[in-house]
Amino acid sequence: MSANPPFDLGSLGDVESPEVVKEALRTFRRRSMRTAIWSILVIAMLGVPLVSQAFSKNLMDNIKTADGYDAGTVYVSRGVTVVLARVARLGDATGLHLIVSGAAVKGDNDVHVDLPNREPVAMEFGDHRIVDGWYVLHVSSDGLIRLEVFVTPHCEPVREGNTGFSSCGGVRYIDPNDRPTREFTIDLKAAGVPERLWRKGEGR
């Protein structure tokens, strides 16, 4: 509850001093302005996640149904496999469906995909060793897409006593000679993807 009681505007007619009336009206306007600003901010903060969620929900369907090309090109680097499953045109951007697996890497690992120049909206499914990713990005004019796949030992959080802290349980295999980063370059031209699907200004 506000510490300031609401003004009784009807009682202002009984006040003879115009300065008192002016000050009361100024205070009332300031409160109304603050209320309006806070309302706008709350609506904006609630609306952005809803719009983002709705767009993400439809992203997979958009890439599936848009004008596209099912490439199926496979790239392999030190136990990590990347499959360029589909490329689709999404307005001025390009939709990308990638399947990334680190199942051939020794030990129980987590796989993370870093795709520069992609839009914030993305969808990723799968367990910690496989990523079924749907992305939106702007492809450079040379048709090359560079991405990095990070493979790190899998961590199952285990709570320690009543401290509230967690640590990794189980035995984790770490190969000191195996760098965690795998670098890939996807050449859309070499994969046979039509330029109209990714080159800016081509049939868009």
NUMIDREN-697513 format. One record per residue: residue number from 1; residue in one letter; x, y, z of N, C-alpha, C, O in turn. Coordinates in steps of 0.02 Angstrom, whole numbers, plus 32768, in hexadecimal, padded with zeros to 4 digits. Atoms other than C-alpha are relative to their C-alpha. Layout:
NUM/A/X/Y/Z/X/Y/Z/X/Y/Z/X/Y/Z
...
This chain:
1/M/802A/7FC4/8000/8000/8000/8000/802B/803D/8000/805F/803F/8022
2/S/7FD8/7FC4/8005/8040/80AE/7FD5/7FFE/8026/8042/7FCB/8027/8063
3/A/7FFC/7FD8/7FC3/807A/811B/8066/7FDB/8042/7FF8/7FCB/8062/802A
4/N/8023/7FC1/800D/8024/81B0/8013/7FB8/7FF2/7FF0/7FA9/7FD0/7FBE
5/P/8047/800C/800F/7F65/81B0/801D/7FEB/8024/7FC2/8009/8057/7FB1
6/P/8016/7FDF/803D/7F08/81DC/7F7D/7FE2/8044/800E/7FC5/8051/8043
7/F/801C/7FBD/7FF8/7ED5/828F/7F62/7FB5/7FFF/7FF5/7F9C/7FDC/7FC9
8/D/8047/7FF5/800A/7E20/82C0/7F75/7FF8/803E/7FD5/7FF6/8076/7FEF
9/L/8003/7FC6/802D/7E12/832E/7EDD/7FC1/8029/800A/7FC0/8066/7FFD
10/G/803E/7FDC/7FF5/7D60/835B/7F08/8004/8034/8037/7FDE/8064/8038
11/S/7FFA/7FD1/7FC8/7D99/83B4/7FA6/802A/803C/7FEE/802E/806B/8016
12/L/7FD5/7FC8/8012/7E0C/8428/7F47/7FD8/8040/7FF6/7FF3/8077/7FF9
13/G/802A/7FC4/800A/7D78/849D/7F25/7FF8/8027/8040/7FE7/8062/803D
14/D/8007/7FDD/7FC1/7D74/84C9/7FDE/8040/8024/8014/8040/8047/8046
15/V/7FC1/7FE0/7FF0/7E29/8504/7FDD/8005/8042/7FDB/7FFD/8044/7F9E
16/E/8000/7FBE/801E/7E3B/85BE/7FBE/8042/8010/7FDD/8043/8035/7FAC
17/S/7FBF/7FEF/801C/7EF7/85C2/7F98/800A/7FDD/7FBE/8008/7F9F/7FBD
18/P/7FF3/8021/8041/7F19/85A0/7EDE/8041/7FDA/7FFF/8048/7FAA/7FD9
19/E/7FC1/8022/7FFE/7FCB/856C/7F09/7FF8/7FB9/801A/8019/7F8A/8003
20/V/800D/8042/7FE5/7F8A/84DB/7F70/7FE1/7FD3/7FCB/7FF3/7F98/7FC5
21/V/8020/8027/8035/7F1D/84A2/7EE0/8032/7FEC/7FCB/8033/7FB3/7FB4
22/K/7FCE/800F/8033/7FAC/84AF/7E63/8030/7FCA/8017/8041/7F9D/7FF0
23/E/7FD1/8031/7FE7/8022/844D/7ED2/7FE0/7FBB/8003/8000/7F88/7FF3
24/A/8022/8040/7FFC/7FA0/83C6/7EEE/7FF8/7FE1/7FBB/8001/7FA4/7FB3
25/L/8008/801A/8045/7F80/83B6/7E33/8043/7FE8/7FE4/8045/7FB6/7FC1
26/R/7FBE/8015/8018/803B/83AE/7E0F/8013/7FBC/801D/802D/7F91/7FFA
27/T/7FF1/8040/7FDF/8050/8322/7E8E/7FD7/7FC8/7FE2/7FF0/7F90/7FD8
28/F/802C/8032/801D/7FBB/82C5/7E46/8019/7FEB/7FBA/8019/7FB0/7FA9
29/R/7FE7/8010/8043/8003/82D2/7D96/8040/7FD6/8004/8048/7FA8/7FDC
30/R/7FC3/8027/7FFA/80AD/8292/7DCF/7FF2/7FB8/8012/8010/7F8A/7FF6
31/R/8011/8045/7FED/805E/81FB/7E22/7FE2/7FDA/7FC4/7FF1/7FA0/7FB9
32/S/801F/8020/803A/7FF6/81D7/7D87/8034/7FEE/7FCC/8031/7FB8/7FAD
33/M/7FCB/800D/8030/8090/81E4/7D19/802A/7FC4/8015/803A/7F99/7FEC
34/R/7FD9/8038/7FE7/80F3/816C/7D88/7FDA/7FBE/7FF7/7FF6/7F8C/7FE3
35/T/802A/803C/8008/8062/80EF/7D86/7FFF/7FEA/7FB7/8004/7FAE/7FA9
36/A/8002/8011/8047/8057/80F9/7CC8/8042/7FE2/7FE8/8042/7FB2/7FC3
37/I/7FBE/8019/8015/8113/80E0/7CB2/800B/7FB9/8019/8022/7F8E/7FF3
38/W/7FF7/8044/7FE5/8117/8049/7D26/7FD4/7FCD/7FDC/7FE8/7F95/7FD0
39/S/802D/802D/8025/8081/7FFE/7CCC/801D/7FED/7FBD/801A/7FB3/7FA8
40/I/7FE2/800D/8042/80D8/8010/7C24/803B/7FD1/8006/8043/7FA3/7FDE
41/L/7FC6/802B/7FF7/8178/7FC1/7C67/7FED/7FB9/800F/800A/7F8A/7FF5
42/V/8017/8043/7FEE/811C/7F2D/7CB3/7FE5/7FDC/7FC3/7FF5/7FA1/7FB7
43/I/801C/801F/803C/80BC/7F0D/7C12/8037/7FED/7FCF/8035/7FB8/7FB0
44/A/7FC8/800F/802E/815D/7F18/7BAC/8027/7FC4/8017/8039/7F99/7FEE
45/M/7FD9/8038/7FE6/81BA/7EA0/7C1F/7FDB/7FBE/7FF9/7FF9/7F8A/7FED
46/L/8027/803D/8008/812C/7E23/7C18/7FF7/7FED/7FB8/7FF3/7FB2/7FA7
47/G/800E/800D/8046/8111/7E35/7B5E/803A/7FE4/7FDA/8030/7FB9/7FAE
48/V/7FC6/8017/8026/81C3/7E18/7B20/800A/7FB5/8005/8014/7F95/7FD2
49/P/7FF8/8049/7FFD/81D3/7D66/7B65/7FC9/7FDB/7FDC/7FD5/7FA7/7FBE
50/L/8037/8022/8021/8127/7D3B/7B21/800A/8001/7FB4/7FFD/7FCE/7F93
51/V/7FF4/7FFC/8048/8153/7D78/7A72/8039/7FD1/7FED/8035/7FAE/7FBB
52/S/7FC7/802B/800E/81FB/7D1F/7A79/7FED/7FB6/8003/8002/7F8F/7FD9
53/Q/8016/8046/7FF9/81A9/7C7E/7AB5/7FD5/7FEB/7FC5/7FDD/7FB3/7FAB
54/A/802B/8011/8038/8126/7C84/7A2C/8029/7FF7/7FC1/801B/7FCA/7F99
55/F/7FD6/8007/803B/81AB/7CA0/79A7/8028/7FC0/8002/802E/7F9D/7FD0
56/S/7FD8/803D/7FF9/8217/7C13/79EB/7FD4/7FC2/7FF4/7FEB/7F92/7FD5
57/K/802D/8039/8007/8180/7B9E/79EF/7FF4/7FF1/7FB7/7FEC/7FB7/7FA4
58/N/800E/800A/8047/8165/7BB9/7935/803F/7FFB/7FD5/803A/7FEE/7F9A
59/L/7FC2/7FFF/8027/821C/7BBF/7901/800B/7FBE/7FDB/801B/7FBE/7FA0
60/M/7FF5/8041/8020/822B/7B05/78DF/7FD1/7FF5/7FC6/7FE5/7FDE/7F91
61/D/8030/8008/8036/818C/7B03/7879/800F/802E/7FC5/8007/801C/7F8B
62/N/7FEF/7FD1/8036/81C3/7B9E/7819/8038/7FE5/7FD4/8035/7FEA/7F97
63/I/7FC8/801B/8026/8267/7B4D/77E7/7FEB/7FC2/7FD8/8003/7FB7/7FA0
64/K/8017/803C/8023/820F/7AAB/77B9/7FD6/8011/7FC3/7FDC/7FEF/7F8F
65/T/8031/7FF3/8035/818A/7AFC/774B/8016/8036/7FCF/7FFA/803B/7F99
66/A/7FEA/7FCA/802D/81E9/7B90/76FF/8025/7FE3/7FC4/8039/7FA8/7FC4
67/D/7FD7/8014/803A/8240/7B89/7657/8045/7FEC/8019/8069/8015/8035
68/G/7FC1/8017/7FE3/82D7/7B1F/7682/801F/7FC6/7FDA/8007/7FB2/7FA5
69/Y/7FDA/8035/8020/8352/7A97/7659/8018/7FD0/8037/8038/7FE5/8067
70/D/7FEB/8034/7FD1/8370/79F3/76B6/8045/7FE7/7FE9/804A/7FBE/7FBB
71/A/7FBC/800F/8017/842C/79E3/76AA/8018/7FBB/8017/802B/7F92/7FED
72/G/7FE9/8040/7FE6/845A/7950/771B/804C/7FF9/7FFE/8066/7FC1/8000
73/T/7FB7/8002/8003/8513/797F/7712/801C/7FF3/8046/8004/800F/8077
74/V/7FE4/8015/7FBF/857E/7931/779C/8047/8019/8007/806F/8015/7FD8
75/Y/7FBD/7FE8/7FF0/8617/797D/77EE/8016/7FDD/8041/7FEE/7FD7/806F
76/V/7FE7/8025/7FC5/8685/791F/786C/8043/801D/8015/806E/802B/7FEC
77/S/7FC1/7FE8/7FE4/870F/795D/78DE/800A/7FE2/8046/7FE6/7FF3/8074
78/R/7FEC/801C/7FBF/875E/78F7/796B/7FC5/7FE9/802A/7FBC/7FFE/8063
79/G/8037/8020/7FDC/86C5/7895/799A/7FBF/8027/8002/7F8C/800D/8019
80/V/803D/7FD8/8002/8647/7921/7980/7FE6/8002/7FB8/800C/800F/7F89
81/T/8020/8001/8042/85CD/7915/78EE/7FCD/8039/7FFC/7FA4/8041/8028
82/V/8030/7FCB/800E/856E/79A9/78A6/7FDD/7FEF/7FBE/7FFE/7FE2/7F8C
83/V/8027/800D/803C/84E2/798B/7829/7FDA/8040/7FED/7FB2/805A/8014
84/L/8027/7FC8/801B/84A2/7A1B/77BF/7FC1/7FE2/7FE3/7FBF/7FCB/7FAA
85/A/803D/8022/8014/83F1/79DD/77B6/7FD6/8028/7FCF/7FBE/800E/7F9D
86/R/802B/7FD8/802C/8393/7A6F/7767/8014/8049/8003/8029/8063/8037
87/V/7FF6/7FB8/8006/83AA/7B21/772B/7FC1/801D/7FE1/7FA9/8003/7FAF
88/A/803E/7FE4/8019/8312/7B90/7710/8004/804C/8001/8028/806A/8028
89/R/8002/7FB7/8004/82EF/7C43/76E0/7FC9/801A/802F/7F8F/8005/8029
90/L/8030/7FE1/7FD1/829B/7CA9/776B/8005/804B/7FF9/8027/806C/8020
91/G/7FFD/7FB9/800B/8280/7D57/7727/8046/8016/7FEB/8062/7FFC/7FBA
92/D/7FBD/7FE9/800F/8326/7DB3/772A/8036/7FD6/8023/8071/7FE4/801C
93/A/7FD0/802B/7FDC/8377/7D2C/7795/7FFB/7FB8/7FE6/7FD2/7FAA/7FBA
94/T/7FFE/8046/8015/839E/7C73/7781/7FF4/7FD3/803C/8013/7FDB/8070
95/G/800D/8031/7FCC/8358/7BE5/77E9/802D/7FC4/7FF7/803A/7FAE/7FBF
96/L/7FCF/8037/8002/83CE/7B58/7816/7FEB/7FC9/8031/7FDB/7FD7/806B
97/H/800C/8039/7FD5/83AD/7AAA/785A/8040/7FD6/8003/8055/7FBA/7FD1
98/L/7FC2/8026/7FF6/8448/7A57/78A3/7FF4/7FCA/8033/7FD1/7FD3/8065
99/I/8000/8037/7FCE/845B/79B1/78FC/8049/7FF4/8012/8072/7FE4/7FE8
100/V/7FBC/8006/7FE8/84F8/79A7/7967/8004/7FC9/8033/7FDC/7FC7/8062
101/S/7FF9/8039/7FD2/8533/7909/79BF/8048/7FFA/8017/8077/7FFE/7FF0
102/G/7FBE/800D/7FE3/85C4/78EC/7A34/8004/7FBA/801D/802E/7FAC/8048
103/A/8005/8044/7FE4/8597/7836/7A55/8040/7FD7/7FF5/804E/7FA9/801B
104/A/7FC4/8027/800E/863A/77F7/7A08/803C/8017/8029/8071/7FF7/8027
105/V/7FC9/7FE8/7FD5/86A5/785C/7A81/8002/7FD5/8040/7FCE/7FC8/805E
106/K/7FF9/802C/7FC5/86E9/77F1/7B0F/7FE7/8023/803F/7FF4/805E/8049
107/G/801A/7FE5/7FC2/8693/7809/7BB5/7FBA/801C/7FF7/7F9F/801E/7FC0
108/D/8043/7FE2/8000/85ED/7857/7BE5/8008/804B/7FFD/8022/806A/802C
109/N/7FF1/7FBA/800B/85EE/7906/7BA0/7FC2/802A/7FF2/7F8E/8010/7FDE
110/D/8032/7FCF/8014/8586/79A2/7B88/8016/8020/7FBE/8051/802F/7FB5
111/V/7FF1/7FE0/8041/857B/79EE/7AD9/7FDD/8043/7FFD/7FA2/8049/800A
112/H/801A/7FBD/8006/8565/7AA8/7ABF/8012/801C/7FBB/804B/8015/7FA4
113/V/7FF5/7FE4/8043/8552/7B00/7A17/8005/804B/8003/7FDA/806D/8020
114/D/7FF7/7FB7/8005/8595/7BAF/79F9/7FFE/8013/7FB7/802B/8002/7F90
115/L/800A/7FED/8046/8554/7BF8/7957/7FFF/804C/7FFB/7FCB/806B/8008
116/P/7FFC/7FB6/8005/858F/7CAC/793B/7FCD/801B/7FCD/7FB9/7FF9/7F9E
117/N/802C/7FDC/802E/851D/7D29/78E5/7FB9/7FE5/7FFE/7F92/7FF8/7FD3
118/R/8045/8019/7FFF/8480/7CC9/7912/7FD5/8030/8028/7FED/8056/8053
119/E/8030/7FD7/7FDB/83E4/7D20/7951/7FF5/7FE1/8045/8000/7FA5/804F
120/P/800C/801B/7FBD/83B7/7D10/7A0A/7FCC/7FC8/8003/7FD0/7F9C/802D
121/V/8035/8032/7FFF/831E/7CA9/79E1/801B/7FBF/7FE3/8032/7FBD/7FAA
122/A/7FE8/8042/8016/834D/7BF1/79D4/7FDD/7FCA/8027/7FC0/7FD7/805C
123/M/801C/803A/7FDD/8310/7B44/7A03/8033/7FC8/8000/8052/7FBA/7FCC
124/E/7FD1/8037/7FFB/837C/7AB6/7A42/7FE0/7FC8/8029/7FC6/7FD3/805F
125/F/801B/803B/7FDF/8342/7A07/7A6F/8037/7FCC/8009/8070/7FD7/7FF5
126/G/7FD1/8037/7FF8/8396/7964/7A9D/801B/7FFA/8046/800C/8025/8071
127/D/7FE2/8007/7FBE/83F6/7922/7B31/8043/8025/8001/8051/804B/7FD3
128/H/7FC3/7FD9/7FF9/849E/7964/7B6C/8036/7FEE/7FCD/8067/8012/7FC6
129/R/7FCD/8015/8031/84FE/7905/7AE5/7FEB/800D/7FB8/8014/8009/7F8A
130/I/8019/7FF4/8044/8490/792E/7A4F/7FD7/8041/8001/7FAD/804B/802D
131/V/8025/7FC1/8007/844E/79D9/7A19/7FDA/7FFF/7FBE/7FF8/7FF9/7F88
132/D/802A/7FF9/803B/83BD/79E7/79A0/7FED/804A/7FFD/7FBD/805F/801D
133/G/8006/7FB7/7FFC/83CB/7AA1/797A/7FE0/801F/7FC3/7FEA/800A/7F8A
134/W/8022/7FD9/8034/8360/7B1B/7917/8013/8049/800B/8007/8065/8041
135/Y/7FE3/7FBE/7FF8/83AE/7BC5/78F7/7FEC/802E/7FC7/7FD7/8018/7F92
136/V/8009/7FCC/8033/8398/7C68/7899/803F/802A/7FFF/8056/8041/8033
137/L/7FC2/7FDA/8005/8431/7CC3/7858/8004/8023/7FBD/7FDC/8017/7F90
138/H/7FF1/7FDE/803F/8475/7D35/77D1/8041/7FE4/7FE5/8076/7FEA/8005
139/V/7FC6/8022/801E/84ED/7CD9/775E/8029/8033/7FD9/800D/805D/7FB6
140/S/7FD4/7FD4/8026/8584/7D33/7716/7FFC/7FEF/7FB6/7FE4/7FB9/7FA3
141/S/8007/8007/8048/8591/7D49/765A/8027/7FC5/7FE4/8019/7FAE/7FAC
142/D/7FD9/8039/8019/8610/7CBB/764A/7FDE/7FBD/800F/7FF6/7F89/7FF9
143/G/8025/803E/7FF2/8590/7C3D/768B/801F/7FD4/8035/800C/7F9A/803C
144/L/7FDF/8027/7FCC/85FF/7C05/771A/7FE1/800E/8045/7FD6/8047/8058
145/I/801A/7FFB/7FBC/85B9/7BE2/77C7/8033/7FDF/802E/8042/7FA4/8027
146/R/7FCE/801A/7FD1/8637/7BCC/7853/7FDF/7FF6/8044/7FBC/8023/805E
147/L/801B/800D/7FBE/8606/7B7C/78F6/8032/7FD8/8029/805E/7FB6/800F
148/E/7FD6/8024/7FD1/865B/7B35/798F/7FD4/7FD3/802B/7F9E/7FE6/803F
149/V/8023/802F/7FD4/8625/7A9D/79F2/802E/7FF3/803C/8067/7FDC/8034
150/F/7FDA/800B/7FC3/8660/7A93/7AA6/7FEA/7FBF/8021/7FAF/7FB3/802B
151/V/800D/8040/7FE0/866D/79E8/7AF6/8020/8002/8045/805D/8006/804B
152/T/7FE7/7FFD/7FBC/867D/79EA/7BB3/7FE4/7FC5/8028/7FAE/7FAC/8019
153/P/8019/8038/7FD7/866D/7960/7C37/7FBC/800F/801E/7FAF/8046/8037
154/H/8044/7FF7/7FE7/85B9/7947/7C69/7FFF/8006/804C/8024/7FE4/806F
155/C/8005/7FF4/7FB8/8589/7985/7D14/7FB9/7FF4/8018/7F8A/8014/7FFF
156/E/8041/800C/7FDF/84F9/793F/7D7B/8003/8023/8044/8027/800D/8071
157/P/7FFD/7FDB/7FC1/84D8/79BD/7E07/7FEC/7FD3/803B/7FB9/7FB1/8039
158/V/800D/8025/7FC2/84DE/796C/7EB4/8004/8031/803A/8037/8052/8044
159/R/8001/7FD2/7FC8/84AB/79CF/7F4D/802B/7FE5/8039/8029/7FAA/8049
160/E/7FD4/8014/7FCA/852A/79CC/7FD9/7FE5/8019/8043/7FE7/8054/8053
161/G/8018/7FF0/7FBD/84DD/79C6/8087/7FCA/8035/7FFF/7F9F/8037/7FD2
162/N/8032/7FCB/7FFA/8477/7A5B/80BE/801B/8044/7FEB/7FFD/8078/7FF9
163/T/7FE0/7FC0/8013/84EA/7ADE/8073/7FDD/8021/7FC5/7FE5/805D/7FBA
164/G/8020/7FE4/803B/8482/7AF4/7FD7/802C/8000/7FC3/8016/8013/7F8D
165/F/7FD2/8002/8038/851B/7ADF/7F69/7FFC/7FBC/7FDD/7FEB/7F8A/7FFC
166/S/8002/803D/8027/8524/7A5E/7EDE/8044/7FF3/7FE1/806A/8021/7FD3
167/S/7FC3/8013/8023/85B4/79FF/7E90/7FF0/7FC9/7FCF/7FB7/7FB2/7FCC
168/C/800A/8033/8032/85CA/7981/7E05/800A/7FBB/801F/803D/7FAD/803E
169/G/7FFB/8043/7FE5/85A7/78CF/7E37/8019/7FCF/7FCD/8017/7FDD/7F91
170/G/7FE8/8034/802D/85EF/7830/7DED/8047/800D/7FE8/8066/803E/7FFB
171/V/7FBC/7FFC/801B/8692/7813/7D92/7FFD/8021/7FBB/7FD7/800D/7F90
172/R/7FFE/7FDD/8040/86B9/788B/7D04/8042/7FF5/7FDE/8078/7FFE/7FFC
173/Y/7FC3/800E/8027/8734/785E/7C7C/8017/8041/7FE0/7FF0/8063/7FBE
174/I/7FE3/7FC4/801E/87A7/78EC/7C47/8041/7FEB/7FDC/806F/7FD2/7FFA
175/D/7FC4/800E/8028/8825/78D5/7BBA/8028/8040/7FF9/8013/806E/7FD6
176/P/7FD9/7FC2/8001/88AD/7958/7BD3/801C/8010/7FBB/802F/8049/7FAD
177/N/7FE5/7FF5/8043/88E7/7942/7B1F/7FCA/8011/7FCC/7FDA/801D/7F92
178/D/8037/7FF3/802F/883C/7961/7AD2/7FE2/8044/800F/7FC0/804E/8042
179/R/801C/7FBD/7FF7/880E/7A18/7ABE/7FB3/7FFD/7FFD/7F98/7FD8/7FD4
180/P/8049/8005/7FFE/8755/7A36/7AE7/7FDD/801F/7FC4/7FA2/8010/7FB8
181/T/8020/7FDC/8037/8735/7AA1/7A4D/800C/7FDD/7FBD/8044/7FCC/7FAC
182/R/7FFD/8018/8045/870D/7A5D/79A1/7FE7/8037/7FD3/7FB1/8052/7FDE
183/E/8013/7FCA/802E/8707/7ADB/7912/7FE9/7FE2/7FBE/8008/7FB5/7FA2
184/F/801D/8018/803F/869B/7AC0/7879/7FF4/803C/7FD2/7FE4/8073/7FE8
185/T/8012/7FD0/8033/8685/7B20/77D7/7FD0/7FDE/7FCF/7FE2/7FAF/7FAD
186/I/8033/801B/802D/85E6/7AFD/7777/7FFF/802B/7FC1/7FF2/8067/7FC4
187/D/8000/7FDD/8040/85F1/7B2D/76BF/7FBE/7FF1/7FDD/7FB4/7FBB/7FC2
188/L/8042/800B/801D/8541/7B45/7680/8003/7FF4/7FB4/7FDA/7FCF/7F99
189/K/7FF9/800B/8048/857B/7B4D/75CB/8014/7FB7/7FF3/7FF7/7F96/7FC8
190/A/7FE9/8045/800A/85D9/7AA8/75D9/7FCA/7FCE/8013/7FC8/7F96/7FF8
191/A/8036/802D/7FEB/8541/7A5C/7630/7FC6/8000/7FCE/7F96/7FDA/7FD7
192/G/8034/7FFE/8033/84D8/7A87/7598/7FC3/8029/8012/7F8E/8021/7FF3
193/V/8039/7FD7/7FEB/8467/7B04/75F2/7FF6/8039/7FCE/8025/805F/7FC3
194/P/800C/7FC9/8030/8417/7B7C/7574/800D/8044/8020/7FFB/8050/805A
195/E/7FEE/7FBF/7FE4/8455/7C2D/758A/7FC4/802A/8012/7FC9/8057/803C
196/R/803B/7FD8/7FF0/83A5/7C73/758E/7FEB/7FF7/8049/7FC6/8020/8064
197/L/8015/800F/7FBB/8392/7C24/763B/802B/8024/8034/8017/802A/806D
198/W/7FD4/7FE3/7FCE/8424/7C7B/768D/8023/8041/7FEB/8037/8068/8016
199/R/7FDE/7FC2/8016/8470/7D06/7621/7FD0/803A/8003/7F9A/8038/7FE7
200/K/802A/7FC5/7FF7/842B/7DB0/764E/7FEF/801F/7FBC/801C/802C/7F94
201/G/8015/7FE0/803E/83C5/7DFA/75C1/7FF1/7FCF/7FC8/7FD9/7FE3/7F93
202/E/800E/8031/8034/83B6/7D57/755F/7FB9/7FE5/8008/7FAC/7FBB/8033
203/G/8045/8019/8001/82FE/7D3C/753C/7FDA/800E/8040/7FA9/7FEC/804F
204/R/8022/7FF0/7FC1/82CC/7D8C/75E1/7FCF/8039/7FF6/7FAD/804D/8025
